């Protein structure tokens, strides 16, 4: 059950704080982030790591 709840929470937090994340990255690294690409990559990595660990 934890396998499915934790990735959902991570994705929810990324979506919730997306504006702050993009502002932080843009200020520090001068890189504009594409919402769909970055969120899908982070979600995929998080799901894969959590499924491998449990």
C-alpha positions in Angstrom: 0.0 0.0 0.0 2.9 2.4 0.8 4.2 1.7 -2.7 1.3 3.6 -4.2 0.7 6.3 -1.6 4.2 7.8 -1.4 4.6 8.4 -5.2 1.1 9.9 -5.3 2.1 12.3 -2.4 5.3 13.2 -4.1 3.6 14.0 -7.4 0.9 16.0 -5.5 3.5 18.1 -3.8 5.4 18.8 -7.0 2.2 19.9 -8.6 1.2 22.0 -5.6 4.6 23.8 -5.3 5.4 24.0 -9.1 5.5 27.8 -9.3 8.0 28.0 -6.4 10.2 25.2 -7.9 10.3 26.9 -11.3 11.1 30.3 -9.7 13.9 28.8 -7.7 15.4 27.0 -10.6 15.1 30.1 -12.9 16.7 32.4 -10.4 19.6 30.1 -9.5 20.3 28.4 -12.8 18.7 30.6 -15.5 16.8 27.6 -16.9 13.1 27.6 -17.8 11.4 24.3 -17.0 8.8 22.7 -19.1 6.0 21.6 -16.7 5.0 18.3 -18.4 8.5 17.1 -19.2 10.0 17.7 -15.8 7.1 16.5 -13.8 6.8 13.3 -15.8 10.5 12.6 -15.4 10.5 13.2 -11.6 7.3 11.1 -11.2 8.8 8.2 -13.2 12.1 8.3 -11.2 10.2 8.4 -7.9 7.9 5.5 -8.8 10.8 3.4 -10.1 12.9 4.0 -7.0 10.1 3.3 -4.6 9.1 0.1 -6.4 12.7 -1.1 -6.3 13.1 -0.4 -2.6 9.9 -2.2 -1.4 
